[in-house]
Amino acid sequence: MLGLLETGPRHGYDLKRVYDERFGQDRPLAYGQVYSTLSRLLRNGLVEESGVEPGGGPERKRYAITDAGVTDVSEWLVTPESPQTYLQSAMYTKVVLALMSGRDANEVLDAQRTAHLKSMRELTSRKQGGDLTDQLICDHALFHLEADLRWLELTAARLSELGGQFTG
């Protein structure tokens, strides 16, 4: 929210609209979340009210980022995110449980591969019709799916060896 306010004062409805356009394709922001976040940012001195606009209903408060908010955004942008290693993903768990129970782990891998390929086709289509920011998020997701597919293929190649570790 602070980063969106850095481009200029906005009211809650406008913040939600811009967020959803840029970041909310798969998970749109709820109005309640926008206003509770604005309330918290206001309380913490990171935003301030910068006027009121008449609307079709109640008047809309406009919010602007404060100097403290700009500092907060600047620090957040250069703070690296913790890499997500997913050492025990649901896919891994399903393969191991299938092997432990004597079920066909190939069936698990095939179902997951099919779901991944479907998702990759959808993302590729979305990427082709999207603007640059949509292309960036689709590339990010596609690279993660490609890594998962490599793991699925490697695991399928190792199933006979892995099966011996979980039986008897």
VOZALUM-287705 format. One line per 4 residues: number of its first residue (from 0); their letters; for each residue x, y, z of C-alpha. Coordinates in steps of 0.02 Angstrom, whole numbers. Each point is the difference from the previous one (the first is absolute). Layout:
NUM> a> X Y Z ~ ...
REM end
This chain:
0> mlgl> 0 0 0 ~ 138 120 45 ~ 86 -28 -166 ~ -162 37 -91
4> letg> -24 160 100 ~ 176 55 -45 ~ -63 42 -175 ~ -126 122 73
8> prhg> -145 15 122 ~ -143 -123 -24 ~ -160 -54 83 ~ -32 -179 52
12> ydlk> -103 -46 -152 ~ 139 61 -116 ~ 132 -94 99 ~ -98 -161 -18
16> rvyd> -25 27 -186 ~ 186 34 -33 ~ 53 -145 111 ~ -118 -121 -87
20> erfg> 60 58 -172 ~ 184 -24 43 ~ 5 -137 132 ~ -171 -74 31
24> qdrp> -31 -105 -155 ~ -4 -161 101 ~ -42 73 170 ~ -95 165 -6
28> layg> 8 108 154 ~ -156 10 109 ~ -68 175 36 ~ 4 -37 186
32> qvys> 185 -40 -11 ~ 34 165 -91 ~ -85 104 134 ~ 71 -96 148
36> tlsr> 175 18 -75 ~ -27 186 -30 ~ -60 19 180 ~ 157 -88 65
40> llrn> 115 103 -113 ~ -86 160 59 ~ 18 -52 183 ~ 186 -39 -29
44> glve> 33 168 -84 ~ 43 -75 -170 ~ -148 83 -89 ~ -105 153 33
48> esgv> -169 60 -57 ~ 20 123 -143 ~ -177 54 -34 ~ -173 -62 -35
52> epgg> -84 -32 -169 ~ -186 -3 -28 ~ -59 -167 -65 ~ -159 -85 -55
56> gper> -26 -48 182 ~ 99 54 151 ~ 146 119 -21 ~ 164 -85 -37
60> krya> 154 39 102 ~ 160 17 -98 ~ 161 -64 76 ~ 179 55 -34
64> itda> 163 -81 50 ~ 103 89 132 ~ 189 18 4 ~ 5 -143 124
68> gvtd> -103 -103 -123 ~ 122 38 -142 ~ 144 -55 112 ~ -95 -160 43
72> vsew> -28 -40 -185 ~ 182 36 -42 ~ 61 -118 137 ~ -125 -135 -48
76> lvtp> 50 5 -184 ~ 184 -36 36 ~ -33 -132 133 ~ 18 -170 -84
80> espq> -139 -127 17 ~ 45 -167 78 ~ 19 -129 -138 ~ -139 -128 9
84> tylq> 81 -171 -11 ~ -156 -107 25 ~ 102 -144 67 ~ -158 -97 41
88> samy> -131 50 -127 ~ -168 -85 -18 ~ 62 -81 -162 ~ 146 -80 93
92> tkvv> -115 -58 140 ~ -122 -81 -122 ~ 138 -94 -91 ~ 76 -65 162
96> lalm> -170 -52 69 ~ -44 -88 -162 ~ 165 -96 8 ~ -24 -41 184
100> sgrd> -176 -67 -29 ~ 46 -100 -154 ~ -104 110 -115 ~ 56 49 -173
104> anev> 105 157 22 ~ 3 19 -190 ~ -185 38 10 ~ 35 139 126
108> ldaq> 139 70 -110 ~ -105 -10 -159 ~ -147 90 79 ~ 114 137 64
112> rtah> 90 15 -167 ~ -169 20 -88 ~ -53 136 122 ~ 166 91 -20
116> lksm> -7 -5 -191 ~ -178 66 1 ~ 50 143 113 ~ 151 37 -110
120> relt> -111 10 -155 ~ -117 120 89 ~ 144 109 60 ~ 80 2 -173
124> srkq> -164 57 -76 ~ -21 134 134 ~ 180 55 -28 ~ -24 19 -187
128> ggdl> -150 114 24 ~ 67 97 149 ~ 98 158 27 ~ 178 -2 63
132> tdql> -45 -17 184 ~ -117 -145 -40 ~ 141 -80 -101 ~ 118 17 149
136> icdh> -116 -89 121 ~ -39 -136 -127 ~ 186 -28 -31 ~ 28 -16 187
140> alfh> -137 -130 16 ~ 55 -92 -158 ~ 179 -17 64 ~ -64 -74 163
144> lead> -111 -122 -94 ~ 146 -50 -113 ~ 106 -38 153 ~ -142 -107 70
148> lrwl> -13 -93 -165 ~ 187 -37 3 ~ -22 -72 174 ~ -150 -103 -56
152> elta> 100 -73 -146 ~ 152 -37 109 ~ -110 -83 131 ~ -88 -105 -133
156> arls> 171 -59 -61 ~ 47 -51 178 ~ -163 -87 50 ~ 64 -178 -12
160> elgg> 149 44 111 ~ -109 101 120 ~ -130 -137 15 ~ 127 -116 79
164> qftg> 32 125 140 ~ -181 4 54 ~ -51 -184 -9 ~ 38 -145 111
REM end
